[in-house]
Amino acid sequence: MAAAKNSAAAMKKAEAKKKTESKKQSGVQKMLAAKKAEEAMRQAEEEGRNEVEEDEEEVFDEEQEEEAAGEEEKEQEEEDYEEEEEEEE
């Protein structure tokens, strides 16, 4: 009878240990999932920043091109005006 009680107690203890281990595993899995989610958010944020920087660079390049084209047009107009002045003289 004592052996049966000891066996039942040992089984309960083993089941309790199994549940505890299961809870620990679940906690570890949740922590790993949270870390993965945090890393994914960090990467998405970094990609967003990179896209903004690329957009800003593109806008800057376009502005530079427009400015250069405006300068060329202004120089051409000045040359045309000077040629007209010379022809009138």
HTML snippet that shows the backbone in 3Dmol.js (N, CA, C, O; Angstrom):
<script src="https://3Dmol.org/build/3Dmol-min.js"></script>
<div id="view" style="width:600px;height:400px;position:relative"></div>
<script>
const pdb = `
ATOM      1  N   MET A   1       0.825  -1.189   0.000  1.00  0.00           N
ATOM      2  CA  MET A   1       0.000   0.000   0.000  1.00  0.00           C
ATOM      3  C   MET A   1       0.871   1.255   0.000  1.00  0.00           C
ATOM      4  O   MET A   1       0.566   2.210  -0.715  1.00  0.00           O
ATOM      5  N   ALA A   2       1.911   1.272   0.760  1.00  0.00           N
ATOM      6  CA  ALA A   2       2.826   2.399   0.803  1.00  0.00           C
ATOM      7  C   ALA A   2       3.480   2.596  -0.561  1.00  0.00           C
ATOM      8  O   ALA A   2       3.715   3.720  -1.002  1.00  0.00           O
ATOM      9  N   ALA A   3       3.765   1.478  -1.212  1.00  0.00           N
ATOM     10  CA  ALA A   3       4.376   1.551  -2.534  1.00  0.00           C
ATOM     11  C   ALA A   3       3.415   2.196  -3.523  1.00  0.00           C
ATOM     12  O   ALA A   3       3.844   2.973  -4.376  1.00  0.00           O
ATOM     13  N   ALA A   4       2.143   1.895  -3.428  1.00  0.00           N
ATOM     14  CA  ALA A   4       1.134   2.474  -4.306  1.00  0.00           C
ATOM     15  C   ALA A   4       1.015   3.971  -4.055  1.00  0.00           C
ATOM     16  O   ALA A   4       0.888   4.759  -4.992  1.00  0.00           O
ATOM     17  N   LYS A   5       1.058   4.362  -2.766  1.00  0.00           N
ATOM     18  CA  LYS A   5       0.990   5.798  -2.427  1.00  0.00           C
ATOM     19  C   LYS A   5       2.221   6.518  -2.979  1.00  0.00           C
ATOM     20  O   LYS A   5       2.116   7.605  -3.548  1.00  0.00           O
ATOM     21  N   ASN A   6       3.385   5.898  -2.802  1.00  0.00           N
ATOM     22  CA  ASN A   6       4.620   6.497  -3.307  1.00  0.00           C
ATOM     23  C   ASN A   6       4.598   6.600  -4.827  1.00  0.00           C
ATOM     24  O   ASN A   6       5.065   7.580  -5.407  1.00  0.00           O
ATOM     25  N   SER A   7       4.048   5.571  -5.457  1.00  0.00           N
ATOM     26  CA  SER A   7       3.960   5.562  -6.913  1.00  0.00           C
ATOM     27  C   SER A   7       3.007   6.662  -7.393  1.00  0.00           C
ATOM     28  O   SER A   7       3.303   7.364  -8.360  1.00  0.00           O
ATOM     29  N   ALA A   8       1.870   6.809  -6.718  1.00  0.00           N
ATOM     30  CA  ALA A   8       0.905   7.845  -7.083  1.00  0.00           C
ATOM     31  C   ALA A   8       1.495   9.232  -6.842  1.00  0.00           C
ATOM     32  O   ALA A   8       1.302  10.138  -7.653  1.00  0.00           O
ATOM     33  N   ALA A   9       2.205   9.398  -5.747  1.00  0.00           N
ATOM     34  CA  ALA A   9       2.835  10.685  -5.443  1.00  0.00           C
ATOM     35  C   ALA A   9       3.911  11.000  -6.475  1.00  0.00           C
ATOM     36  O   ALA A   9       4.042  12.142  -6.915  1.00  0.00           O
ATOM     37  N   ALA A  10       4.674   9.992  -6.855  1.00  0.00           N
ATOM     38  CA  ALA A  10       5.716  10.175  -7.857  1.00  0.00           C
ATOM     39  C   ALA A  10       5.107  10.555  -9.201  1.00  0.00           C
ATOM     40  O   ALA A  10       5.652  11.396  -9.915  1.00  0.00           O
ATOM     41  N   MET A  11       3.981   9.940  -9.548  1.00  0.00           N
ATOM     42  CA  MET A  11       3.305  10.266 -10.807  1.00  0.00           C
ATOM     43  C   MET A  11       2.779  11.702 -10.783  1.00  0.00           C
ATOM     44  O   MET A  11       2.899  12.420 -11.776  1.00  0.00           O
ATOM     45  N   LYS A  12       2.189  12.134  -9.639  1.00  0.00           N
ATOM     46  CA  LYS A  12       1.686  13.505  -9.522  1.00  0.00           C
ATOM     47  C   LYS A  12       2.839  14.492  -9.635  1.00  0.00           C
ATOM     48  O   LYS A  12       2.731  15.529 -10.290  1.00  0.00           O
ATOM     49  N   LYS A  13       3.942  14.150  -8.983  1.00  0.00           N
ATOM     50  CA  LYS A  13       5.123  15.021  -9.006  1.00  0.00           C
ATOM     51  C   LYS A  13       5.654  15.120 -10.447  1.00  0.00           C
ATOM     52  O   LYS A  13       6.027  16.199 -10.908  1.00  0.00           O
ATOM     53  N   ALA A  14       5.681  13.999 -11.134  1.00  0.00           N
ATOM     54  CA  ALA A  14       6.154  13.983 -12.520  1.00  0.00           C
ATOM     55  C   ALA A  14       5.233  14.800 -13.416  1.00  0.00           C
ATOM     56  O   ALA A  14       5.703  15.531 -14.288  1.00  0.00           O
ATOM     57  N   GLU A  15       3.931  14.682 -13.210  1.00  0.00           N
ATOM     58  CA  GLU A  15       2.978  15.466 -14.004  1.00  0.00           C
ATOM     59  C   GLU A  15       3.128  16.958 -13.722  1.00  0.00           C
ATOM     60  O   GLU A  15       3.080  17.776 -14.641  1.00  0.00           O
ATOM     61  N   ALA A  16       3.310  17.308 -12.452  1.00  0.00           N
ATOM     62  CA  ALA A  16       3.496  18.718 -12.086  1.00  0.00           C
ATOM     63  C   ALA A  16       4.769  19.257 -12.725  1.00  0.00           C
ATOM     64  O   ALA A  16       4.791  20.381 -13.228  1.00  0.00           O
ATOM     65  N   LYS A  17       5.820  18.459 -12.705  1.00  0.00           N
ATOM     66  CA  LYS A  17       7.086  18.875 -13.319  1.00  0.00           C
ATOM     67  C   LYS A  17       6.902  19.056 -14.828  1.00  0.00           C
ATOM     68  O   LYS A  17       7.416  20.005 -15.420  1.00  0.00           O
ATOM     69  N   LYS A  18       6.160  18.130 -15.434  1.00  0.00           N
ATOM     70  CA  LYS A  18       5.904  18.206 -16.874  1.00  0.00           C
ATOM     71  C   LYS A  18       5.137  19.486 -17.217  1.00  0.00           C
ATOM     72  O   LYS A  18       5.455  20.153 -18.202  1.00  0.00           O
ATOM     73  N   LYS A  19       4.134  19.829 -16.416  1.00  0.00           N
ATOM     74  CA  LYS A  19       3.361  21.056 -16.640  1.00  0.00           C
ATOM     75  C   LYS A  19       4.249  22.287 -16.488  1.00  0.00           C
ATOM     76  O   LYS A  19       4.164  23.228 -17.277  1.00  0.00           O
ATOM     77  N   THR A  20       5.107  22.268 -15.459  1.00  0.00           N
ATOM     78  CA  THR A  20       6.019  23.394 -15.231  1.00  0.00           C
ATOM     79  C   THR A  20       6.949  23.575 -16.422  1.00  0.00           C
ATOM     80  O   THR A  20       7.163  24.694 -16.888  1.00  0.00           O
ATOM     81  N   GLU A  21       7.503  22.461 -16.916  1.00  0.00           N
ATOM     82  CA  GLU A  21       8.390  22.519 -18.074  1.00  0.00           C
ATOM     83  C   GLU A  21       7.639  23.034 -19.298  1.00  0.00           C
ATOM     84  O   GLU A  21       8.175  23.812 -20.087  1.00  0.00           O
ATOM     85  N   SER A  22       6.403  22.594 -19.444  1.00  0.00           N
ATOM     86  CA  SER A  22       5.591  23.029 -20.564  1.00  0.00           C
ATOM     87  C   SER A  22       5.358  24.539 -20.503  1.00  0.00           C
ATOM     88  O   SER A  22       5.432  25.234 -21.516  1.00  0.00           O
ATOM     89  N   LYS A  23       5.076  25.031 -19.294  1.00  0.00           N
ATOM     90  CA  LYS A  23       4.864  26.480 -19.127  1.00  0.00           C
ATOM     91  C   LYS A  23       6.143  27.247 -19.425  1.00  0.00           C
ATOM     92  O   LYS A  23       6.109  28.308 -20.050  1.00  0.00           O
ATOM     93  N   LYS A  24       7.280  26.704 -18.973  1.00  0.00           N
ATOM     94  CA  LYS A  24       8.564  27.360 -19.240  1.00  0.00           C
ATOM     95  C   LYS A  24       8.817  27.430 -20.742  1.00  0.00           C
ATOM     96  O   LYS A  24       9.232  28.463 -21.267  1.00  0.00           O
ATOM     97  N   GLN A  25       8.558  26.310 -21.429  1.00  0.00           N
ATOM     98  CA  GLN A  25       8.742  26.274 -22.880  1.00  0.00           C
ATOM     99  C   GLN A  25       7.850  27.297 -23.568  1.00  0.00           C
ATOM    100  O   GLN A  25       8.272  27.988 -24.496  1.00  0.00           O
ATOM    101  N   SER A  26       6.604  27.381 -23.095  1.00  0.00           N
ATOM    102  CA  SER A  26       5.664  28.333 -23.673  1.00  0.00           C
ATOM    103  C   SER A  26       6.172  29.759 -23.467  1.00  0.00           C
ATOM    104  O   SER A  26       6.091  30.589 -24.372  1.00  0.00           O
ATOM    105  N   GLY A  27       6.693  30.036 -22.275  1.00  0.00           N
ATOM    106  CA  GLY A  27       7.233  31.369 -21.987  1.00  0.00           C
ATOM    107  C   GLY A  27       8.423  31.687 -22.868  1.00  0.00           C
ATOM    108  O   GLY A  27       8.548  32.803 -23.371  1.00  0.00           O
ATOM    109  N   VAL A  28       9.296  30.715 -23.057  1.00  0.00           N
ATOM    110  CA  VAL A  28      10.466  30.909 -23.918  1.00  0.00           C
ATOM    111  C   VAL A  28      10.023  31.149 -25.352  1.00  0.00           C
ATOM    112  O   VAL A  28      10.555  32.026 -26.032  1.00  0.00           O
ATOM    113  N   GLN A  29       9.051  30.374 -25.811  1.00  0.00           N
ATOM    114  CA  GLN A  29       8.553  30.544 -27.176  1.00  0.00           C
ATOM    115  C   GLN A  29       7.929  31.927 -27.365  1.00  0.00           C
ATOM    116  O   GLN A  29       8.113  32.570 -28.399  1.00  0.00           O
ATOM    117  N   LYS A  30       7.192  32.370 -26.352  1.00  0.00           N
ATOM    118  CA  LYS A  30       6.590  33.707 -26.439  1.00  0.00           C
ATOM    119  C   LYS A  30       7.674  34.774 -26.487  1.00  0.00           C
ATOM    120  O   LYS A  30       7.570  35.738 -27.245  1.00  0.00           O
ATOM    121  N   MET A  31       8.721  34.599 -25.674  1.00  0.00           N
ATOM    122  CA  MET A  31       9.806  35.571 -25.646  1.00  0.00           C
ATOM    123  C   MET A  31      10.528  35.599 -26.999  1.00  0.00           C
ATOM    124  O   MET A  31      10.851  36.671 -27.511  1.00  0.00           O
ATOM    125  N   LEU A  32      10.776  34.427 -27.570  1.00  0.00           N
ATOM    126  CA  LEU A  32      11.420  34.369 -28.884  1.00  0.00           C
ATOM    127  C   LEU A  32      10.543  35.010 -29.958  1.00  0.00           C
ATOM    128  O   LEU A  32      11.037  35.724 -30.830  1.00  0.00           O
ATOM    129  N   ALA A  33       9.260  34.752 -29.886  1.00  0.00           N
ATOM    130  CA  ALA A  33       8.331  35.347 -30.855  1.00  0.00           C
ATOM    131  C   ALA A  33       8.324  36.870 -30.711  1.00  0.00           C
ATOM    132  O   ALA A  33       8.276  37.588 -31.710  1.00  0.00           O
ATOM    133  N   ALA A  34       8.372  37.361 -29.478  1.00  0.00           N
ATOM    134  CA  ALA A  34       8.397  38.806 -29.251  1.00  0.00           C
ATOM    135  C   ALA A  34       9.685  39.408 -29.805  1.00  0.00           C
ATOM    136  O   ALA A  34       9.663  40.487 -30.399  1.00  0.00           O
ATOM    137  N   LYS A  35      10.808  38.713 -29.613  1.00  0.00           N
ATOM    138  CA  LYS A  35      12.077  39.212 -30.151  1.00  0.00           C
ATOM    139  C   LYS A  35      12.050  39.240 -31.670  1.00  0.00           C
ATOM    140  O   LYS A  35      12.537  40.188 -32.286  1.00  0.00           O
ATOM    141  N   LYS A  36      11.481  38.201 -32.277  1.00  0.00           N
ATOM    142  CA  LYS A  36      11.375  38.177 -33.736  1.00  0.00           C
ATOM    143  C   LYS A  36      10.501  39.316 -34.236  1.00  0.00           C
ATOM    144  O   LYS A  36      10.826  39.969 -35.227  1.00  0.00           O
ATOM    145  N   ALA A  37       9.401  39.548 -33.553  1.00  0.00           N
ATOM    146  CA  ALA A  37       8.501  40.638 -33.951  1.00  0.00           C
ATOM    147  C   ALA A  37       9.202  41.984 -33.801  1.00  0.00           C
ATOM    148  O   ALA A  37       9.058  42.862 -34.652  1.00  0.00           O
ATOM    149  N   GLU A  38       9.951  42.145 -32.732  1.00  0.00           N
ATOM    150  CA  GLU A  38      10.681  43.397 -32.501  1.00  0.00           C
ATOM    151  C   GLU A  38      11.719  43.607 -33.602  1.00  0.00           C
ATOM    152  O   GLU A  38      11.867  44.719 -34.108  1.00  0.00           O
ATOM    153  N   GLU A  39      12.426  42.565 -33.968  1.00  0.00           N
ATOM    154  CA  GLU A  39      13.423  42.657 -35.033  1.00  0.00           C
ATOM    155  C   GLU A  39      12.758  42.987 -36.367  1.00  0.00           C
ATOM    156  O   GLU A  39      13.279  43.795 -37.136  1.00  0.00           O
ATOM    157  N   ALA A  40      11.625  42.375 -36.642  1.00  0.00           N
ATOM    158  CA  ALA A  40      10.901  42.657 -37.883  1.00  0.00           C
ATOM    159  C   ALA A  40      10.457  44.122 -37.930  1.00  0.00           C
ATOM    160  O   ALA A  40      10.528  44.766 -38.977  1.00  0.00           O
ATOM    161  N   MET A  41      10.002  44.638 -36.794  1.00  0.00           N
ATOM    162  CA  MET A  41       9.586  46.044 -36.744  1.00  0.00           C
ATOM    163  C   MET A  41      10.790  46.962 -36.949  1.00  0.00           C
ATOM    164  O   MET A  41      10.691  47.974 -37.643  1.00  0.00           O
ATOM    165  N   ARG A  42      11.918  46.612 -36.351  1.00  0.00           N
ATOM    166  CA  ARG A  42      13.125  47.421 -36.500  1.00  0.00           C
ATOM    167  C   ARG A  42      13.564  47.444 -37.969  1.00  0.00           C
ATOM    168  O   ARG A  42      13.936  48.493 -38.496  1.00  0.00           O
ATOM    169  N   GLN A  43      13.517  46.283 -38.619  1.00  0.00           N
ATOM    170  CA  GLN A  43      13.893  46.216 -40.025  1.00  0.00           C
ATOM    171  C   GLN A  43      12.938  47.021 -40.897  1.00  0.00           C
ATOM    172  O   GLN A  43      13.372  47.712 -41.819  1.00  0.00           O
ATOM    173  N   ALA A  44      11.654  46.937 -40.614  1.00  0.00           N
ATOM    174  CA  ALA A  44      10.667  47.697 -41.383  1.00  0.00           C
ATOM    175  C   ALA A  44      10.897  49.198 -41.205  1.00  0.00           C
ATOM    176  O   ALA A  44      10.788  49.968 -42.159  1.00  0.00           O
ATOM    177  N   GLU A  45      11.212  49.600 -39.990  1.00  0.00           N
ATOM    178  CA  GLU A  45      11.489  51.013 -39.716  1.00  0.00           C
ATOM    179  C   GLU A  45      12.731  51.463 -40.481  1.00  0.00           C
ATOM    180  O   GLU A  45      12.749  52.547 -41.064  1.00  0.00           O
ATOM    181  N   GLU A  46      13.762  50.630 -40.476  1.00  0.00           N
ATOM    182  CA  GLU A  46      15.003  50.953 -41.193  1.00  0.00           C
ATOM    183  C   GLU A  46      14.741  51.058 -42.692  1.00  0.00           C
ATOM    184  O   GLU A  46      15.235  51.975 -43.348  1.00  0.00           O
ATOM    185  N   GLU A  47      13.965  50.122 -43.233  1.00  0.00           N
ATOM    186  CA  GLU A  47      13.623  50.170 -44.654  1.00  0.00           C
ATOM    187  C   GLU A  47      12.829  51.435 -44.977  1.00  0.00           C
ATOM    188  O   GLU A  47      13.022  52.051 -46.025  1.00  0.00           O
ATOM    189  N   GLY A  48      11.942  51.809 -44.069  1.00  0.00           N
ATOM    190  CA  GLY A  48      11.172  53.041 -44.265  1.00  0.00           C
ATOM    191  C   GLY A  48      12.075  54.258 -44.311  1.00  0.00           C
ATOM    192  O   GLY A  48      11.905  55.143 -45.150  1.00  0.00           O
ATOM    193  N   ARG A  49      13.052  54.293 -43.389  1.00  0.00           N
ATOM    194  CA  ARG A  49      14.011  55.406 -43.385  1.00  0.00           C
ATOM    195  C   ARG A  49      14.804  55.431 -44.678  1.00  0.00           C
ATOM    196  O   ARG A  49      15.030  56.499 -45.246  1.00  0.00           O
ATOM    197  N   ASN A  50      15.233  54.261 -45.150  1.00  0.00           N
ATOM    198  CA  ASN A  50      16.001  54.192 -46.386  1.00  0.00           C
ATOM    199  C   ASN A  50      15.183  54.691 -47.568  1.00  0.00           C
ATOM    200  O   ASN A  50      15.702  55.392 -48.437  1.00  0.00           O
ATOM    201  N   GLU A  51      13.908  54.332 -47.600  1.00  0.00           N
ATOM    202  CA  GLU A  51      13.040  54.794 -48.692  1.00  0.00           C
ATOM    203  C   GLU A  51      12.887  56.307 -48.660  1.00  0.00           C
ATOM    204  O   GLU A  51      12.900  56.955 -49.707  1.00  0.00           O
ATOM    205  N   VAL A  52      12.742  56.875 -47.467  1.00  0.00           N
ATOM    206  CA  VAL A  52      12.609  58.322 -47.343  1.00  0.00           C
ATOM    207  C   VAL A  52      13.887  58.996 -47.826  1.00  0.00           C
ATOM    208  O   VAL A  52      13.833  59.989 -48.552  1.00  0.00           O
ATOM    209  N   GLU A  53      15.041  58.455 -47.423  1.00  0.00           N
ATOM    210  CA  GLU A  53      16.312  59.032 -47.864  1.00  0.00           C
ATOM    211  C   GLU A  53      16.444  58.955 -49.374  1.00  0.00           C
ATOM    212  O   GLU A  53      16.890  59.911 -50.008  1.00  0.00           O
ATOM    213  N   GLU A  54      16.057  57.818 -49.960  1.00  0.00           N
ATOM    214  CA  GLU A  54      16.133  57.674 -51.411  1.00  0.00           C
ATOM    215  C   GLU A  54      15.207  58.672 -52.098  1.00  0.00           C
ATOM    216  O   GLU A  54      15.582  59.269 -53.108  1.00  0.00           O
ATOM    217  N   ASP A  55      14.010  58.857 -51.567  1.00  0.00           N
ATOM    218  CA  ASP A  55      13.076  59.825 -52.139  1.00  0.00           C
ATOM    219  C   ASP A  55      13.640  61.236 -52.055  1.00  0.00           C
ATOM    220  O   ASP A  55      13.539  62.008 -53.008  1.00  0.00           O
ATOM    221  N   GLU A  56      14.239  61.575 -50.907  1.00  0.00           N
ATOM    222  CA  GLU A  56      14.811  62.903 -50.742  1.00  0.00           C
ATOM    223  C   GLU A  56      15.957  63.119 -51.723  1.00  0.00           C
ATOM    224  O   GLU A  56      16.084  64.195 -52.308  1.00  0.00           O
ATOM    225  N   GLU A  57      16.794  62.092 -51.903  1.00  0.00           N
ATOM    226  CA  GLU A  57      17.903  62.199 -52.852  1.00  0.00           C
ATOM    227  C   GLU A  57      17.374  62.380 -54.271  1.00  0.00           C
ATOM    228  O   GLU A  57      17.921  63.168 -55.043  1.00  0.00           O
ATOM    229  N   GLU A  58      16.319  61.657 -54.614  1.00  0.00           N
ATOM    230  CA  GLU A  58      15.740  61.754 -55.942  1.00  0.00           C
ATOM    231  C   GLU A  58      15.188  63.166 -56.194  1.00  0.00           C
ATOM    232  O   GLU A  58      15.390  63.740 -57.264  1.00  0.00           O
ATOM    233  N   VAL A  59      14.497  63.706 -55.203  1.00  0.00           N
ATOM    234  CA  VAL A  59      13.955  65.061 -55.329  1.00  0.00           C
ATOM    235  C   VAL A  59      15.103  66.057 -55.475  1.00  0.00           C
ATOM    236  O   VAL A  59      15.036  66.965 -56.304  1.00  0.00           O
ATOM    237  N   PHE A  60      16.155  65.892 -54.675  1.00  0.00           N
ATOM    238  CA  PHE A  60      17.298  66.785 -54.748  1.00  0.00           C
ATOM    239  C   PHE A  60      17.935  66.717 -56.139  1.00  0.00           C
ATOM    240  O   PHE A  60      18.251  67.747 -56.734  1.00  0.00           O
ATOM    241  N   ASP A  61      18.120  65.490 -56.655  1.00  0.00           N
ATOM    242  CA  ASP A  61      18.709  65.332 -57.983  1.00  0.00           C
ATOM    243  C   ASP A  61      17.853  65.999 -59.047  1.00  0.00           C
ATOM    244  O   ASP A  61      18.378  66.659 -59.944  1.00  0.00           O
ATOM    245  N   GLU A  62      16.535  65.833 -58.953  1.00  0.00           N
ATOM    246  CA  GLU A  62      15.639  66.457 -59.918  1.00  0.00           C
ATOM    247  C   GLU A  62      15.742  67.981 -59.847  1.00  0.00           C
ATOM    248  O   GLU A  62      15.757  68.659 -60.874  1.00  0.00           O
ATOM    249  N   GLU A  63      15.813  68.507 -58.632  1.00  0.00           N
ATOM    250  CA  GLU A  63      15.945  69.959 -58.467  1.00  0.00           C
ATOM    251  C   GLU A  63      17.256  70.446 -59.068  1.00  0.00           C
ATOM    252  O   GLU A  63      17.299  71.493 -59.713  1.00  0.00           O
ATOM    253  N   GLN A  64      18.327  69.682 -58.856  1.00  0.00           N
ATOM    254  CA  GLN A  64      19.628  70.053 -59.419  1.00  0.00           C
ATOM    255  C   GLN A  64      19.574  70.051 -60.948  1.00  0.00           C
ATOM    256  O   GLN A  64      20.113  70.947 -61.596  1.00  0.00           O
ATOM    257  N   GLU A  65      18.920  69.039 -61.515  1.00  0.00           N
ATOM    258  CA  GLU A  65      18.791  68.967 -62.975  1.00  0.00           C
ATOM    259  C   GLU A  65      17.989  70.150 -63.515  1.00  0.00           C
ATOM    260  O   GLU A  65      18.355  70.746 -64.527  1.00  0.00           O
ATOM    261  N   GLU A  66      16.898  70.482 -62.834  1.00  0.00           N
ATOM    262  CA  GLU A  66      16.074  71.611 -63.266  1.00  0.00           C
ATOM    263  C   GLU A  66      16.861  72.916 -63.173  1.00  0.00           C
ATOM    264  O   GLU A  66      16.772  73.769 -64.055  1.00  0.00           O
ATOM    265  N   GLU A  67      17.625  73.059 -62.107  1.00  0.00           N
ATOM    266  CA  GLU A  67      18.425  74.263 -61.922  1.00  0.00           C
ATOM    267  C   GLU A  67      19.488  74.373 -63.015  1.00  0.00           C
ATOM    268  O   GLU A  67      19.716  75.450 -63.565  1.00  0.00           O
ATOM    269  N   ALA A  68      20.139  73.243 -63.324  1.00  0.00           N
ATOM    270  CA  ALA A  68      21.159  73.233 -64.375  1.00  0.00           C
ATOM    271  C   ALA A  68      20.529  73.565 -65.725  1.00  0.00           C
ATOM    272  O   ALA A  68      21.103  74.319 -66.511  1.00  0.00           O
ATOM    273  N   ALA A  69      19.366  73.012 -65.991  1.00  0.00           N
ATOM    274  CA  ALA A  69      18.682  73.297 -67.253  1.00  0.00           C
ATOM    275  C   ALA A  69      18.303  74.776 -67.324  1.00  0.00           C
ATOM    276  O   ALA A  69      18.407  75.392 -68.385  1.00  0.00           O
ATOM    277  N   GLY A  70      17.872  75.339 -66.217  1.00  0.00           N
ATOM    278  CA  GLY A  70      17.524  76.761 -66.170  1.00  0.00           C
ATOM    279  C   GLY A  70      18.743  77.638 -66.425  1.00  0.00           C
ATOM    280  O   GLY A  70      18.650  78.648 -67.123  1.00  0.00           O
ATOM    281  N   GLU A  71      19.882  77.256 -65.864  1.00  0.00           N
ATOM    282  CA  GLU A  71      21.126  78.001 -66.082  1.00  0.00           C
ATOM    283  C   GLU A  71      21.531  77.948 -67.554  1.00  0.00           C
ATOM    284  O   GLU A  71      21.918  78.963 -68.133  1.00  0.00           O
ATOM    285  N   GLU A  72      21.442  76.771 -68.150  1.00  0.00           N
ATOM    286  CA  GLU A  72      21.795  76.625 -69.563  1.00  0.00           C
ATOM    287  C   GLU A  72      20.886  77.482 -70.436  1.00  0.00           C
ATOM    288  O   GLU A  72      21.337  78.134 -71.378  1.00  0.00           O
ATOM    289  N   GLU A  73      19.602  77.470 -70.106  1.00  0.00           N
ATOM    290  CA  GLU A  73      18.644  78.262 -70.881  1.00  0.00           C
ATOM    291  C   GLU A  73      18.955  79.749 -70.737  1.00  0.00           C
ATOM    292  O   GLU A  73      18.896  80.496 -71.714  1.00  0.00           O
ATOM    293  N   LYS A  74      19.282  80.173 -69.534  1.00  0.00           N
ATOM    294  CA  LYS A  74      19.613  81.584 -69.281  1.00  0.00           C
ATOM    295  C   LYS A  74      20.866  81.978 -70.058  1.00  0.00           C
ATOM    296  O   LYS A  74      20.915  83.055 -70.651  1.00  0.00           O
ATOM    297  N   GLU A  75      21.878  81.113 -70.057  1.00  0.00           N
ATOM    298  CA  GLU A  75      23.108  81.400 -70.795  1.00  0.00           C
ATOM    299  C   GLU A  75      22.829  81.493 -72.289  1.00  0.00           C
ATOM    300  O   GLU A  75      23.367  82.358 -72.979  1.00  0.00           O
ATOM    301  N   GLN A  76      21.984  80.595 -72.778  1.00  0.00           N
ATOM    302  CA  GLN A  76      21.657  80.614 -74.200  1.00  0.00           C
ATOM    303  C   GLN A  76      20.919  81.901 -74.559  1.00  0.00           C
ATOM    304  O   GLN A  76      21.183  82.492 -75.607  1.00  0.00           O
ATOM    305  N   GLU A  77      20.011  82.335 -73.712  1.00  0.00           N
ATOM    306  CA  GLU A  77      19.295  83.578 -73.966  1.00  0.00           C
ATOM    307  C   GLU A  77      20.250  84.766 -73.986  1.00  0.00           C
ATOM    308  O   GLU A  77      20.116  85.667 -74.814  1.00  0.00           O
ATOM    309  N   GLU A  78      21.222  84.758 -73.060  1.00  0.00           N
ATOM    310  CA  GLU A  78      22.211  85.841 -73.029  1.00  0.00           C
ATOM    311  C   GLU A  78      23.049  85.851 -74.311  1.00  0.00           C
ATOM    312  O   GLU A  78      23.315  86.913 -74.873  1.00  0.00           O
ATOM    313  N   GLU A  79      23.461  84.672 -74.767  1.00  0.00           N
ATOM    314  CA  GLU A  79      24.238  84.582 -76.005  1.00  0.00           C
ATOM    315  C   GLU A  79      23.414  85.070 -77.194  1.00  0.00           C
ATOM    316  O   GLU A  79      23.913  85.798 -78.052  1.00  0.00           O
ATOM    317  N   ASP A  80      22.150  84.661 -77.232  1.00  0.00           N
ATOM    318  CA  ASP A  80      21.275  85.095 -78.328  1.00  0.00           C
ATOM    319  C   ASP A  80      21.111  86.613 -78.312  1.00  0.00           C
ATOM    320  O   ASP A  80      21.131  87.258 -79.360  1.00  0.00           O
ATOM    321  N   TYR A  81      20.948  87.173 -77.121  1.00  0.00           N
ATOM    322  CA  TYR A  81      20.785  88.619 -76.991  1.00  0.00           C
ATOM    323  C   TYR A  81      22.046  89.343 -77.467  1.00  0.00           C
ATOM    324  O   TYR A  81      21.972  90.343 -78.180  1.00  0.00           O
ATOM    325  N   GLU A  82      23.214  88.814 -77.056  1.00  0.00           N
ATOM    326  CA  GLU A  82      24.479  89.439 -77.478  1.00  0.00           C
ATOM    327  C   GLU A  82      24.653  89.368 -78.987  1.00  0.00           C
ATOM    328  O   GLU A  82      25.140  90.314 -79.605  1.00  0.00           O
ATOM    329  N   GLU A  83      24.254  88.240 -79.584  1.00  0.00           N
ATOM    330  CA  GLU A  83      24.355  88.101 -81.031  1.00  0.00           C
ATOM    331  C   GLU A  83      23.444  89.101 -81.731  1.00  0.00           C
ATOM    332  O   GLU A  83      23.823  89.684 -82.746  1.00  0.00           O
ATOM    333  N   GLU A  84      22.239  89.303 -81.189  1.00  0.00           N
ATOM    334  CA  GLU A  84      21.316  90.277 -81.766  1.00  0.00           C
ATOM    335  C   GLU A  84      21.894  91.688 -81.664  1.00  0.00           C
ATOM    336  O   GLU A  84      21.780  92.483 -82.597  1.00  0.00           O
ATOM    337  N   GLU A  85      22.510  91.990 -80.528  1.00  0.00           N
ATOM    338  CA  GLU A  85      23.117  93.307 -80.333  1.00  0.00           C
ATOM    339  C   GLU A  85      24.206  93.542 -81.368  1.00  0.00           C
ATOM    340  O   GLU A  85      24.300  94.620 -81.955  1.00  0.00           O
ATOM    341  N   GLU A  86      25.032  92.514 -81.585  1.00  0.00           N
ATOM    342  CA  GLU A  86      26.128  92.640 -82.541  1.00  0.00           C
ATOM    343  C   GLU A  86      25.586  92.809 -83.963  1.00  0.00           C
ATOM    344  O   GLU A  86      26.128  93.586 -84.749  1.00  0.00           O
ATOM    345  N   GLU A  87      24.541  92.097 -84.279  1.00  0.00           N
ATOM    346  CA  GLU A  87      23.960  92.195 -85.613  1.00  0.00           C
ATOM    347  C   GLU A  87      23.352  93.574 -85.840  1.00  0.00           C
ATOM    348  O   GLU A  87      23.396  94.084 -86.960  1.00  0.00           O
ATOM    349  N   GLU A  88      22.791  94.181 -84.813  1.00  0.00           N
ATOM    350  CA  GLU A  88      22.176  95.493 -84.942  1.00  0.00           C
ATOM    351  C   GLU A  88      23.229  96.569 -85.153  1.00  0.00           C
ATOM    352  O   GLU A  88      22.973  97.590 -85.791  1.00  0.00           O
ATOM    353  N   GLU A  89      24.417  96.329 -84.610  1.00  0.00           N
ATOM    354  CA  GLU A  89      25.487  97.328 -84.750  1.00  0.00           C
ATOM    355  C   GLU A  89      26.038  97.256 -86.106  1.00  0.00           C
ATOM    356  O   GLU A  89      26.951  98.010 -86.442  1.00  0.00           O
TER     357      GLU A  89
END
`;
const viewer = $3Dmol.createViewer("view");
viewer.addModel(pdb, "pdb");
viewer.setStyle({}, {cartoon: {color: "spectrum"}});
viewer.zoomTo();
viewer.render();
</script>
